């Protein structure tokens, strides 16, 4: 009798619409309510699991883990293993670096690192093309590809040094940019690559490459270029600085003193102090120190003769302040 009554109620006008709405989405409302009751009971019994448990029926219906997304391991240089088949890797290297499959690109970048470390001569002939494709990967919006390319750049600098100078530009601008971005792990990797660059590439070759970026429209690129420039100049040595031109270097440093970012200004101050030390300790200054024309060879006169009045004043303010600080601290 009760079953007949329920069937009769289901045949009433509008009952079809109610039944349809109760099963919307493929799950009866009663089922969802039971799931919610079970969920409430579970949370009461196991409150520690609350943070990781879905809080509503929408989350219950859409739970699931992302599958098929591989993870990329960032292997440090000293932990890389040698290749088993160098010949086959060389045959597919450029195609792999230029692939649309980002996992394959990462594998190919790591193969470049292995070839550089264990088989330096193997890719020397194709190094220009390899570096160009590394530069392409540095622009990749996927962080895994970008960071692997940065790590590859660092190994390239460590191994090949001056051999990459003609192909440096695609790497340089991207590394300067990546080293100033918000993603910390990308930024740190780019910083290490720039340190490797200034360590293993001769300053006489590197400084002309860096100089245009000191006037780049992006202030962050200017700041990172200033840091690299300041780091490279002392590696020239006294004679190298003289050969490059102290007057040329002091003009570059003076132009950075008025930059927007403090990193540029601080790098300029460090460079000016280095140049002052080299100038005052040079043989020219030593030979004329006791002559009646010693004033003409002073640091102050040198700055005033090579710079505009305002720039000279700014440079002397920096160097004199530093000297006074050393005197007071001694």
C-alpha positions as CSV (number, residue, x, y, z in Angstrom):
1,X,0.0,0.0,0.0
2,X,2.8,2.5,0.9
3,X,4.6,1.6,-2.3
4,X,1.5,2.4,-4.4
5,X,1.0,5.7,-2.5
6,X,4.6,6.8,-3.3
7,X,4.1,5.8,-7.0
8,X,0.9,7.9,-7.1
9,X,2.7,10.9,-5.5
10,X,5.4,10.6,-8.1
11,X,2.8,10.9,-10.9
12,X,1.5,14.2,-9.6
13,X,2.1,17.3,-11.9
14,X,5.5,18.8,-11.4
15,X,6.9,15.8,-9.6
16,X,9.2,15.0,-12.6
17,X,10.9,18.4,-12.3
18,X,11.5,17.8,-8.6
19,X,13.0,14.4,-9.2
20,X,15.2,15.8,-11.9
21,X,16.5,18.6,-9.8
22,X,17.2,16.2,-6.9
23,X,19.6,14.2,-9.1
24,X,21.3,17.2,-10.8
25,X,25.0,16.5,-11.4
26,X,24.5,12.8,-11.3
27,X,24.5,12.6,-7.5
28,X,21.1,12.4,-5.5
29,X,20.8,15.1,-2.9
30,X,20.3,12.5,-0.3
31,X,23.6,11.0,-1.2
32,X,25.4,14.3,-0.8
33,X,23.7,14.9,2.5
34,X,24.8,11.4,3.7
35,X,28.3,12.2,2.6
36,X,28.2,15.5,4.5
37,X,26.9,13.8,7.6
38,X,29.7,11.2,7.3
39,X,32.2,14.0,6.8
40,X,31.0,15.8,9.9
41,X,31.2,12.7,11.9
42,X,34.8,12.0,10.6
43,X,35.9,15.5,11.4
44,X,34.6,15.2,15.0
45,X,36.5,11.9,15.5
46,X,39.6,13.1,13.7
47,X,40.0,16.9,14.0
48,X,43.6,16.8,13.0
49,X,42.6,15.9,9.5
50,X,40.3,18.9,9.1
51,X,42.8,21.0,7.2
52,X,43.2,18.4,4.5
53,X,39.6,17.4,4.2
54,X,37.2,18.9,1.7
55,X,34.8,21.3,3.3
56,X,31.8,21.1,1.0
57,X,30.1,18.9,-1.6
58,X,31.6,20.8,-4.5
59,X,35.1,19.9,-3.2
60,X,34.0,16.3,-2.6
61,X,32.8,15.9,-6.2
62,X,35.9,17.4,-7.6
63,X,38.7,15.9,-5.5
64,X,41.5,14.1,-7.3
65,X,45.2,14.4,-7.8
66,X,46.8,15.8,-10.9
67,X,48.3,13.0,-12.9
68,X,50.8,12.9,-15.8
69,X,52.8,15.9,-14.7
70,X,56.4,14.9,-14.4
71,X,58.7,16.5,-11.8
72,X,62.1,17.9,-12.8
73,X,65.1,17.4,-10.5
74,X,67.6,20.2,-10.3
75,X,70.9,18.3,-10.2
76,X,74.0,20.2,-9.0
77,X,77.0,20.0,-11.3
78,X,79.0,17.8,-9.1
79,X,76.2,15.3,-8.9
80,X,75.8,14.8,-12.6
81,X,76.7,11.5,-14.1
82,X,78.5,10.9,-17.4
83,X,76.6,9.9,-20.5
84,X,76.5,6.2,-21.6
85,X,76.2,7.0,-25.3
86,X,77.7,10.3,-26.2
87,X,77.3,9.8,-30.0
88,X,73.6,9.3,-29.9
89,X,73.1,12.2,-27.6
90,X,75.0,14.5,-29.9
91,X,72.9,13.4,-32.9
92,X,69.7,14.5,-31.2
93,X,71.0,17.4,-29.0
94,X,69.9,20.4,-31.0
95,X,66.5,18.9,-31.9
96,X,65.9,18.2,-28.2
97,X,66.9,21.7,-27.2
98,X,64.4,23.1,-29.8
99,X,61.6,20.7,-28.9
100,X,58.1,21.7,-27.9
101,X,58.1,19.0,-25.3
102,X,59.4,20.9,-22.2
103,X,60.4,17.7,-20.4
104,X,62.6,16.8,-23.4
105,X,64.1,20.3,-23.4
106,X,65.1,19.9,-19.7
107,X,66.6,16.5,-20.4
108,X,68.6,18.0,-23.4
109,X,69.8,20.9,-21.2
110,X,71.1,18.5,-18.6
111,X,72.8,16.6,-21.4
112,X,74.5,19.8,-22.5
113,X,75.8,20.1,-18.9
114,X,77.1,16.5,-18.9
115,X,78.8,17.0,-22.3
116,X,80.4,20.2,-21.1
117,X,81.7,18.6,-17.9
118,X,82.8,15.2,-19.2
119,X,83.3,15.8,-23.0
120,X,84.3,19.4,-23.4
121,X,85.5,19.1,-26.9
122,X,82.4,17.2,-28.2
123,X,80.1,20.3,-28.5
124,X,82.8,22.9,-29.2
125,X,81.9,23.1,-32.9
126,X,78.2,23.5,-32.2
127,X,78.6,25.7,-29.1
128,X,77.2,28.8,-30.8
129,X,73.9,27.0,-31.8
130,X,73.7,25.4,-28.3
131,X,74.0,28.7,-26.6
132,X,71.4,30.2,-28.8
133,X,68.9,27.5,-27.9
134,X,69.8,27.9,-24.2
135,X,68.9,31.5,-24.6
136,X,65.6,30.5,-26.0
137,X,65.0,28.3,-22.9
138,X,65.8,31.1,-20.6
139,X,62.8,32.9,-22.0
140,X,60.5,29.9,-21.4
141,X,57.6,30.8,-19.0
142,X,57.8,27.4,-17.4
143,X,60.1,27.8,-14.3
144,X,61.5,24.2,-14.6
145,X,62.8,24.9,-18.1
146,X,64.1,28.4,-17.2
147,X,66.0,27.3,-14.1
148,X,67.5,24.3,-15.9
149,X,68.7,26.7,-18.6
150,X,70.2,29.0,-16.0
151,X,72.1,26.0,-14.4
152,X,73.3,25.1,-17.9
153,X,74.5,28.6,-18.5
154,X,76.5,28.5,-15.3
155,X,78.2,25.2,-16.4
156,X,78.9,26.7,-19.8
157,X,80.7,29.7,-18.2
158,X,82.6,27.4,-15.8
159,X,83.9,25.2,-18.6
160,X,84.2,27.3,-21.7
161,X,85.1,30.7,-20.4
162,X,86.3,33.1,-23.1
163,X,85.1,30.6,-25.8
164,X,81.5,31.8,-25.4
165,X,82.2,35.5,-25.8
166,X,80.9,35.8,-29.3
167,X,77.6,34.0,-28.4
168,X,77.2,35.7,-25.0
169,X,74.5,38.3,-25.7
170,X,71.4,36.0,-25.8
171,X,72.4,34.6,-22.3
172,X,73.6,37.9,-20.8
173,X,70.4,40.0,-21.1
174,X,68.2,37.1,-19.9
175,X,70.4,36.3,-16.9
176,X,70.5,40.0,-15.9
177,X,66.7,40.0,-16.1
178,X,66.1,36.7,-14.3
179,X,68.5,37.6,-11.5
180,X,66.1,40.5,-10.6
181,X,62.8,38.7,-10.8
182,X,60.5,37.7,-7.9
183,X,60.8,33.9,-8.0
184,X,63.5,33.4,-5.5
185,X,64.8,30.1,-6.7
186,X,65.1,31.4,-10.3
187,X,66.8,34.6,-9.0
188,X,69.3,32.8,-6.9
189,X,70.3,30.5,-9.8
190,X,70.7,33.4,-12.1
191,X,72.9,35.2,-9.6
192,X,75.2,32.2,-9.4
193,X,75.4,32.0,-13.2
194,X,76.4,35.7,-13.3
195,X,79.1,35.1,-10.7
196,X,80.4,32.2,-12.8
197,X,80.4,34.5,-15.8
198,X,82.4,37.3,-14.1
199,X,84.8,34.6,-12.7
200,X,85.6,32.7,-15.8
201,X,85.2,35.2,-18.7
202,X,88.1,37.6,-19.1
203,X,87.2,41.1,-17.9
204,X,88.8,42.7,-20.9
205,X,86.3,40.8,-23.1
206,X,83.4,41.0,-20.7
207,X,83.4,44.7,-19.8
208,X,82.5,45.9,-23.4
209,X,79.6,43.4,-23.4
210,X,78.3,44.7,-20.1
211,X,78.7,48.4,-20.8
212,X,75.6,48.8,-23.0
213,X,73.4,47.3,-20.3
214,X,74.5,50.0,-17.8
215,X,72.2,52.3,-19.8
216,X,69.4,49.9,-20.3
217,X,65.9,51.2,-20.0
218,X,65.0,48.6,-17.4
219,X,66.5,49.8,-14.1
220,X,66.8,46.3,-12.7
221,X,68.9,45.2,-15.6
222,X,71.1,48.3,-15.2
223,X,71.6,47.5,-11.5
224,X,72.6,43.9,-12.1
225,X,74.9,45.0,-15.0
226,X,76.5,47.5,-12.6
227,X,77.2,44.8,-10.0
228,X,78.8,42.6,-12.7
229,X,80.8,45.5,-14.1
230,X,82.1,46.4,-10.6
231,X,83.0,42.8,-9.9
232,X,84.9,42.4,-13.2
233,X,87.1,45.6,-13.1
234,X,89.4,44.5,-10.2
235,X,90.1,41.3,-12.1
236,X,91.9,43.4,-14.7
237,X,94.7,44.2,-12.3
238,X,96.5,47.5,-12.0
239,X,98.1,47.3,-15.4
240,X,94.9,46.1,-17.0
241,X,92.9,48.9,-15.5
242,X,95.5,51.4,-16.8
243,X,95.3,49.8,-20.3
244,X,91.5,49.8,-20.3
245,X,91.6,53.5,-19.2
246,X,91.0,54.9,-15.7
247,X,89.5,58.0,-17.2
248,X,87.0,55.8,-19.2
249,X,86.1,53.7,-16.1
250,X,85.7,56.8,-13.9
251,X,83.2,58.2,-16.3
252,X,81.2,55.0,-16.3
253,X,81.2,54.8,-12.5
254,X,80.2,58.5,-12.2
255,X,77.2,58.0,-14.5
256,X,75.9,55.3,-12.2
257,X,76.0,57.4,-9.0
258,X,72.7,59.0,-10.0
259,X,70.9,55.8,-10.9
260,X,67.5,55.1,-9.5
261,X,68.3,51.8,-7.8
262,X,70.6,51.7,-4.8
263,X,72.4,48.6,-6.2
264,X,73.7,50.7,-9.1
265,X,74.8,53.5,-6.8
266,X,76.6,51.2,-4.4
267,X,78.4,49.4,-7.2
268,X,79.5,52.7,-8.6
269,X,80.9,53.7,-5.1
270,X,82.9,50.5,-4.9
271,X,84.3,50.9,-8.3
272,X,85.3,54.5,-7.7
273,X,87.2,53.5,-4.5
274,X,89.0,50.8,-6.5
275,X,89.9,53.3,-9.2
276,X,91.1,55.8,-6.7
277,X,93.4,53.2,-5.0
278,X,94.8,52.2,-8.4
279,X,95.4,55.8,-9.5
280,X,97.1,56.9,-6.2
281,X,99.3,53.8,-6.1
282,X,100.3,54.0,-9.8
283,X,103.9,54.5,-10.8
284,X,103.0,57.9,-12.3
285,X,101.8,59.2,-9.0
286,X,104.8,57.7,-7.2
287,X,107.3,59.4,-9.5
288,X,105.8,62.8,-9.2
289,X,104.8,62.7,-5.5
290,X,107.6,65.0,-4.5
291,X,107.7,67.3,-7.5
292,X,106.4,70.8,-7.4
293,X,103.6,69.7,-9.8
294,X,102.2,67.0,-7.6
295,X,98.9,68.9,-7.3
296,X,98.4,68.3,-11.1
297,X,98.5,64.6,-10.5
298,X,96.2,64.4,-7.5
299,X,93.0,62.4,-7.5
300,X,91.0,65.6,-7.2
301,X,92.6,67.2,-10.2
302,X,92.2,64.0,-12.2
303,X,88.5,63.8,-11.5
304,X,88.0,67.5,-12.3
305,X,89.9,67.1,-15.5
306,X,87.9,64.1,-16.7
307,X,84.4,64.8,-15.5
308,X,81.9,67.6,-15.6
309,X,81.9,69.8,-12.5
310,X,78.8,68.2,-11.0
311,X,80.0,64.7,-11.7
312,X,83.5,65.5,-10.3
313,X,81.9,66.9,-7.1
314,X,79.8,63.8,-6.7
315,X,82.8,61.5,-7.2
316,X,85.0,63.4,-4.8
317,X,82.3,63.5,-2.2
318,X,82.1,59.7,-2.3
319,X,85.9,59.0,-2.2
320,X,86.7,61.7,0.3
321,X,83.9,60.5,2.6
322,X,85.3,57.0,2.4
323,X,88.8,58.2,3.1
324,X,87.7,60.2,6.1
325,X,85.8,57.2,7.5
326,X,89.0,55.1,7.2
327,X,91.0,57.8,9.1
328,X,88.4,58.1,11.9
329,X,88.2,54.3,12.2
330,X,92.0,53.8,12.4
